[in-house]
Amino acid sequence: MILSRQPSWMLVMASALVISACSSDPPKGDGASTGQDAGASGADIPAEDGAAPADVSAPDTGGGASDTGTADAAPEDTGGDGPPLNAEKVPQFAGTTNIVCPGGPGCAGTGDGKLMVGFGKRVITPPIEKWEDANKNRKYDRGEKFEDLNGNGKFDPVWVAGFGMGKPAAGVHDDMWARVVVFKKNDITIALGIWDCVGFMHDQVIEIRRLAKEKGLDVDHIMIASTHTHQAADTLGIWGEGVGKNGTNPLHLESSRIKTVEAIEEALANMKTATMAAAKIPTPPEWNRDTRIPYFVDYDLYAVKVMDESGKVFGTFTLYGNHPEAAGSGNNLISSDFAHMFRLKMEEAFPGSTSVYFQGMVGGLMTPLNIKIPRKDGTMMTDNNLEMADRLGELLAEKTLEGLGNATGTIAIQPDAAIGFRRYSFLLPLENMGLRVFAQLGAITRNAYDENGRLVTNRNKISDAEYKIFIQTEVNAVDIGPLQFATIPGEIYPEIGSRDANGKEMYADPNEPNVDFPGSPREPIIRDQMRKNAAQQWIFGLANDELGYMIPKSQWDQVTPCAYGKRECQYGEINSAGPNYAPTVANAFQRMMAPDWKPPE
C-alpha cells in the first residue's frame, strides 16, 4: 500500500474501530508527546471463555484484568462509560484466555504420543453481480447493465479492497479461500488458518473461536491470519463506495467465519499420523522490493511438506513476506494474487494435497510492484497485472518445490515431535489523529477501552483528544517440533522481526536527527525472543488482527523536517495505529516469551 496509489486505509480504518487516539503530532525530539509511554508495554488481558457477544460488533462487558500503569494518575473521567469496573478489570471476549500449553487448563500434554496433521479448505468468495463497464472506467455507472443475482432490481457491488475506494468487482479470476492446517498431539490441538483478504479485525477471530467451541470442536488454539491480497472483497469495511461508506457485506463475513469453522472440522476429520520436511528457501531479491529506508527484506520463503505413513505428501504450508498486489491497481477481478498460482502449482505437484500460504513480514513495505520477472520464453514481464501475479506465483512454487526436493537441505519432523503454544492478549494504544475523523462516521464497530480498562461507548468521545483510547489484540507463539512460529497483529517491519544474516540489527541510524522520537529505545527483536534451539523461526504477519504498519518508534517520521533529507517524509505512519504500536506489541511478545512467564489470570 503506497500513499500515492491509494487512499490511507488506516485513516478510514477508524470507521472500523469506531475509536480514535489522543495525541497530536509532536515537535521533533519531544518524547513526551503522543503518549510515548502510554501502554507501551501492553496491558495484561486474561479472559473467560464463553463471554463473547453473539454479534461481534456488540459491546462486551465481561471481566478480566489489566495493568496499564496509569491507574493512580487517572483523571476522574478517562473516557470509559461502560460499567464501573475495578481499575484492574477490562471487558473480554471468549477465546482470548492467556495460556501456556502444555501446562495450561485442558492441555496436560498426555496421550498416545503421535503427531497428527490435517488440512481443510472452503471457498469464501461472495456472489458477484457482473456488470458491463461501457465506458471502461472500472466503476459502475448508473444505467450500465448488470447481472441481478438476487432480483432486487439494483446493483449490489462487491467492493475490491486494497488500492482505491469505490472499485466494484467485475468477476472472479480465482476464488477467495479459507484454508487451515491443524496439528494434534496427545490432548493438544492447534489450528492455523488463513483468509484470502486484505485483513480483518480481531473480532472476526474471536467469533470463529466461539463458533468452533459452540460446535463442539476440541481445539485448544485457533489462529487466523490474512494473505493481505489487494484483489479480494473488502473485509475491513473501508473500501466502499466512498469515505465512511462500509465496504463489507455482513452476510459475507458471517459466511466466511462459518466456512472457516467447517474447514477446521474437515481438517480434524482428515487427520493422519504425519512426518514433515521443512525448508528455508532463498528467493531472488528482484522479486521483492523494499520501498523505505532502511532497506531490509527477509527474502527467504519457509515451507513444509506433510507426509502420511506411506510417504505420500497430503499437504504443504508456506510463509513468504511480500504484498500480494502483483496484479496492480487496474485489476477489478477477485483474486488472491500470486498466492493463487503458487497454491495451484503446489497442489499440482502433489496430487490430492492442500496448499496453505501464510503471509510474512511485509511492512516497510515489501512489494512486487514495478518488479521485472521472466516469462517462460525468457522475455521480461514489467507490467503489474494478473499475468504477472500468476507468473510470480508460479516462480515461487518452482523455487519451493526445488527446496523441498533437496533432501540434504530439509529438516525432518518425526511423529514424536512435540507441539505447544503461548497466547497473550493485551491492550494497545491508538494514537493516529487521522483515525478519529473516520471513526466518527462509525462504519464498523470494534470495542474501545479507556486507560482504566472501561468500555467506551459514547461516540461523542471518539474525536475528543482529551481521552486515551485502547483496543484489544494478541500475540501468539506456536511450536511444531523444531519449528517455532511467532504471530504479529499487523504488517511488521522486518527490522523489528529479525537481524541480518550476519547478526546485525537493521534499525535505522540512531544518529539520524530528523526522526520524530530520536533516542527512542529500539524494540526487542522478535526472533531474539524466540526459542534459541528452534531450527526455523517463522514470523506470521497480519495474524489475528490488522492494525497497519508496525513501524519502529525510533524510525517514526511524520513531522517535517523529514529524515534522510527527504522533501516528503517516507510513507507508512499515516497507515499505522501510532508510534507506540510497535513497542507495545514487541514488548508484549518479549513478556510472553520469558521462561518464567505466568499467564495473567
N, C-alpha and C positions, 0 to 999 in steps of 0.2 A: 504494500500500500504506500504509494508515493503521493505526497500532497498535491503535486502539480497535475496528477491524473485522476484524482477522485476527491470527493469531499471528506472532511475529517470525520471518520466514523466514530471516534471516541467522543467528539462533541455531541454527535447525535445519540451516542450510546447512553447519554444521561437519560434520554427518554426511556431506555430500557431499565435504568437503575431507579428512576424516579427519586434521585437524590443528587446532591452536589457537595462540593467541598467548601472549605472555609478560608482558603489562603489566597493571597494576591501575588502577582509577580514580584519577586524580591529585587532589591538593588543588588548589583554584583557583589558577591562576597559576604552577604548578610545571611549567615547561617541560622539566624533566629527567625527569619521569615518563613512563610508557607508551612509552619508547623513542623520544622525539621525533625524534631524528635517525637512528634505525636504518633504514638502507636508503632514506632519504627521497629520494635522488637516483636510486635504481634501480641494479640490478647488471646489467652487460652480460652477455648470454647469446647468443653465437653458437652455431650448431648445425650438425649434419651431417645432410643428407638421408638418408633410408633407415634411421634409427636407431630408429624408433618400434616399441614392442612391439605384438604382434598384438592383445592385449587392452588397451584404452585405460586400464583400471584397474590394469594391472600396473606395478610399478616399472620405470623405465628406468635403466640405469647406463652410458649412453654418456658422451662427454666434451664439454666446452665451456669457456668462460672466464667468470669472474665477478670483479667488483671491488666488494665490499661496503664497503670501507674499514674493516673490523674485523679483518682477519687478524692484525695484530700483537698486538692485545689479546684475542684469542680465548681462552676458557678451554680447559682440556685436553679437556673433554667439552662440545661445543656442541649435542648432541642428535642429530647425524648418526650413523647406524650402518650406512650403506652402505659400499661400497668406499672405502678410504682414499685418496681422490683428492688431487691437489695443491690447495692452498687457493684457487688461481686457477681451478679447474675446477668445473663443475656438470654433472649429468646432463642430457641433452637428448632431445627428441622430434624427429622429422622435421618438415620444413615450417616451422621457425622460424628459418631462416637469416636473419641480419640482412643487409639488402641495400639498395642504391640502384639503381634501374632507370629509364632505361637507364644502362649503365655497369658493371653487375654481371655476374657469370657468366651466360652464356646469354642476355643481353638487351643486345645491342650497339645496338639501335635502327635497324638497317638492313633494307631490304626495298623493297616496291613503293610505300610511302608512303600507302596507302589505309586509312582508318579503317573497320573492320568492327565491327558490333554484332549480338548475337544474344540471344534470350530463351529460357528454358526453365522449366518448372514441373512439379511432381509432387505429388499428394495424399499427405500423410503422416498422415492420420487413422488411429488404430488401430481394430481391430474393437471395437465397443461392445456389451456384453451389456445390452440394455434390461431394465428391471425395473419392477414395479408398486409404486409408492410408496403403499401402502394407507393409511398414517397421515399422509401429506403432510408428513413431517419432512425431506424431501430427503436422507435417508440410507437405505441398505439395511439392513433389519432381517431377521433370520433368519426364514424362513418365507414371506417375500414372494416372489411368482412372478417368475421371471427367464427370459431367453432364453439357453439354454445353447448357445452357438455351437460350443464345442469338445467338447461331450459328456462333460465330465469330472464332471458331477454337482454342481458347486459354482459359486457366483457369482464371476466373475473381474472385479473392477471396474477401470475406468479412472478414476484419481483426477484431478479437476479442480484445477488449480494456480492460486494467486493470492490467494485470500481465506482460507478456513479449511481445516484438515485434515479428512480423512475425508469428503470430498464426492464420491461416485461419479457419473460422467456417466450421465445418463438417456437420452441420444440425441445427435443431431447437428443443430444448427441450420445450420451451414455447415462445410465441411471445413477442416482444417489443411493448409497448403501449405508446400512448399519451393519458393521462386521465385528465379530467378537472371537477372542481366544480365551479359553477357560483352563485353568490349572487346578488339579486337585491332588492332594497327598494327605493321607490319613483323614483327619477331620477339618482340614483347612482347604477352602476353595476360594480362588481368586479369579475374577473376570475382568479382562482388559478389552475395552470396546472403543470403536471409532465411528463417528458420523462423517459423511461427505458433506461438509458445510463450512462456512466461513468461521463459525464459532457459535457458542451459546452460553447462557448464564448458568451459574452454579445450581440454580433452582431445578433445571432440567435433570441433572444428575441425581439430585436428592429425590426427585419424583420417580425416576427409574428405580432407584434403590427401594423406595416404598412399594412400588408396584411389584417388584421381584419378591419382596418379603410377603406381600399380600397374596401372591400366587403360590407361596409355599416353597420357593426355590431356596435351597440350602447353599447360599453363597455368603462368605464372610466379608468380602470386599468387592465392590464394583467401581471401576474407574472407566469413565467415558471421556474421550478426547475428540478433537475435530481435525480433519485433514487440512482445514483452512483453505479449501478450494475457493477461488473467486468467481466460480461459474455455476453456483448452485442456488437453490431457493433461499431467501432470507430467513434465517433462524434467530436473528438477534432483534429484528424489528426496525432497523434503521435505514434500510434501502428501499423504502416505499415510494409512493408517487411523488412525494415532496417532503420538505423539512417537517418533522414531527408527525408524519403520517406512517402508521405502523405497516411495515412490510411483511410481517409474518401472517400466516394463516393458523389460528389456534388449533383447528382440526388437524392440520398437517403436523404440528408439534406433538399433539396428543397421539396421533397415529405413529409417529416416529418413536416416541417413548414406548408405546405398546410393542412395536415391532422389535425394538432393541431387547426387550424382555423376552420376546419369542426367540430371538437369536441366541440369547443366553440359555434358554431352555433347550434349544436344539443342540447347542454345544455340550450341555450336560448330558443329554441323551446319547450323544455320539462319542463319548469319551473312550479313549483307548490307552492302554499302557504304552508309554512312549519313550523313545530315546530322541535326542535332539543333537543337531550340529549347528554351532554358532560361528559366524564370520564377521570380521570388521573389514570393510572393503573400501579402499580409496576410490574416489571418483574424480574425474578431470575438473580442475578449477574453472575451466572455461564454461562449465555447465551451470555455474552458481556464482552470482555477483554479490559482493558486499557493497552497499551504497553509502556507507557512513564511516568517517574517521572515528576511532582507529579501525582499520580493516582487519577483520579476523573471522574466518569461516571454518566450521567443522565440516570438512569435505568428505568425511567418512560416512558410509552407509552401513548400518548394522542389520544383520539378517540372521534368521534361524529357520532351519527346516526341521519339521517334526515327522518322525517315522514310527510306524506301528511295529509290532513284534516280528513281522516278516521283512522289515526293512523298507516298506513302501512309504513314500512321502505322502501324507494326507493333509498337510497344511504348512504354510510359511507365514512368518510375521517379520516385518522390517520397520526400520526407522531411518529417516533421512531429513535433514533440515534445509528446506527450500520452499519458498512460496509456490503453491500450485496455481500459478497465474500465467503460465506459458501461452495460453490461448489469447491473452491480451484483453484490452477493454472493448474491442469491437465485437466480441462474441456475445450472442444472447441465446445460445442453446445451453440447456442444462448439461453440466459435465463435472466430473471430478478432476478435470485437467489431466496432468501427466500421471496421476495415481491410477487412472482408468487403464491405460495401456500397460502400465507396469504390472498391475494385478493380473490383467488378462494374459500377458506373456508368462508370468509365473505359473498361472494355473494351466496354461497350455503345456508348459514344460513338465508339470507333474499332474497328469490327468486325474480328475476326481478330487483334487485338492482345493483348499480355500486359502486365498492370499489376503492378509490383513496388512495394511500400510498405515504406519503411525508417523506423526509429524515431530520433527526435532526442534533445534534452536533456529528460529527464523527472524528474531529481532535484529535490527541493525541497518538495513534489512537485507535478508538473503533472497535473491530473486533471479528468475530466469528471463526477465525482461531484457531485451537488447543483447541476448547472447547469440552465438553462432554455433550451430551443430551440423554434423554431416548427414545428408540423406544417404540412402542405401547406395546410390550411384556415385557417391563421393562429392557431389556438389554441396555447397553450403547453404543452409537454411538460416535466414536472418529475420524473417517477419514473424511476429508473435500472432499465432492463430492456432486453430485446433490441430492442424497438421503438425505444427511444432510441438504442441503438447503431447500428441500421440507419439511422435518420434523420440522426444525426451524420455517418455515412459518406457519405450522400447529399449533405448540405450541403457537406461538404468537397470532394466531387467537383465539385459545381457551381462552387464558388469556383476550383478548379484548372482546370477547362475554360475558365472565363471568362478566367483569367490567361494560359493557354497560347494562347487565341484572340486575344489582343491583340498584334498584330504589332509595335507600337511598344514594347511592354513586355518583349519577349523577347530573349534573347541567341542569336545564330546560332552554331552549331558546325559547321564545314565538315569534309569528308572528309580535309582535310590537317591536322587538329588533332592535336597531339602527346599521347601518353599516357605515364604512368610511375607509379612508386610507391616508397615507402620502407617498410621493415618493421624493427621494433626489438623484440626480446624481452628481458625483464629480470625480476629478482626483486623481489617486493613483500612487505613485512612484514605479517603478520596479527597484530592486537593486540586484537581483540574478545574479552574474557574470557568472555563468554557462549557463544562458539563452542565452547569445549573440552568443555562438558558434553555437547553433542550429538555432537561429534566422537568422543568415547569410544565412542559407540554404533556407529560405523563403518558407517552405512547405505550410503554410496558412497565410493569411494576417489579420491583425487587426490594426485599426488606433492607431498611437502613436503620442504623443504631447511633445513639449519641455516645459520648465518651464514657458514660457510666453504664453502657450496655442496654439502655432502654430503647424500645422500638419507637421510631419516628414515623408518625402517620399524618401529621399536619403538613399539607403540601405548601402552605404559605412559608414554611421554614426552609423549603428547598433552596430558595435563592437568597437566603439571609446569611451573609458572610460571618455573622457572629457565631454560628454553630459549626462544630467539628462533626463530621459525618463519617461513619464507618460501615463497611459491609463485611459479610462473612465469606470466607473462601477456605481452601485447604491445600496442603501438600501431602504427598504420599512417597513411600519408598517400598519397592517390591523386590523380593529376592526369588530368583528361579535358578537354583543350583549356583553355578559360578557367576551368574549374571546378576547385576543389580540395576534397577530402574528407579529414577527419580521423576516425579511428576510436578510440573510447574503450571500455575493457572494463568497462562498468557504467553506472549511472544518474548521469550527471554533472549537478551543479548548474549552471544557466545562468550564474551569475556567474563560474564558472571558465572557461566557454566563450567568453563574449562581453562586450563593453561595450554600453551602451545606444545608442540612435540618435544621441545627442549626443557619443559617445566617452567617456562617463563610466564608470569602474569601478563595479560594483554590489555589491561586497563589503559586509558589514555594517559598522556604525560601529566604527572602530578603537578608539574610546574606551569601548566597552561593557565594563564591568569584570567582568561575571559569566560570560563565556565561560571555557572550561577552559584555554585557552592564549592569554591576552591578549598582544598584541605579536608573535604568530607571523607570519613573513613570508607575504605573500599569494602564492598560486600564480601562476606565469606564465599569463596568459590565453591559451587555446588559439588563438583567432583572431589574436592578436598575433603568434604564431609562424608562422602560415601565410603562403603566398605573397602578397606585398603587391599584385601586379598581377592576382590572381585576381578575376574578375568576380563570382564567388559562392564563399563558403566554407561548406561543409556540415559539420556535426558529427554523426557517427553514434554513437548510444548503444548500449549492450549489444552491442558488436561484438567478436566472437571470444571473449567471456567474459561472466560476470555476477558481479560482486563487490559488488553492492549500491550504496547511496548514496555517491557521491563528494562528500563534504562539505568545504568549505574548512576547513583546520585552524584558522584564526582565528575560525571560527564554531562550532567543536565545543563542544557544550553538553550535557553528560551528568550533571554533578555539581551539586547544589544549593549555594548559591542560583542559580537559573536566570537566564539573560539576559532582558532586556526586562521584568523584574519579574514574569515568569510564575510561577504557583504550581507548575506542572509544566514541565520542560524540553521544548522542541519535539521533535517526532517526527523520527527519522532515524538517530541514532547507533546504536541497537540493531540496525539492519539495515545496518550498514556494516562493511567489513573492518577499519576502525580509523582513528585520526586521521592517520596517515601515508599512507593510501591516496591521497588527493588530491595531496599534494605529490610522492609517488613517481611517479604517472602523469603529472602535469603537467610535472615536471622531465624525465622520460624523453622526453616529446613535444618539449619545448624542445631537448633534446640532439639528438634525431633530426633536427630541422628546421634545425639550424645549417648554413650553407652549406658549411663545411669538415668536416662530419661524415663520418667514415670508419667504416663498419660494423665492429664488432669481429670478428675472425677466429676 
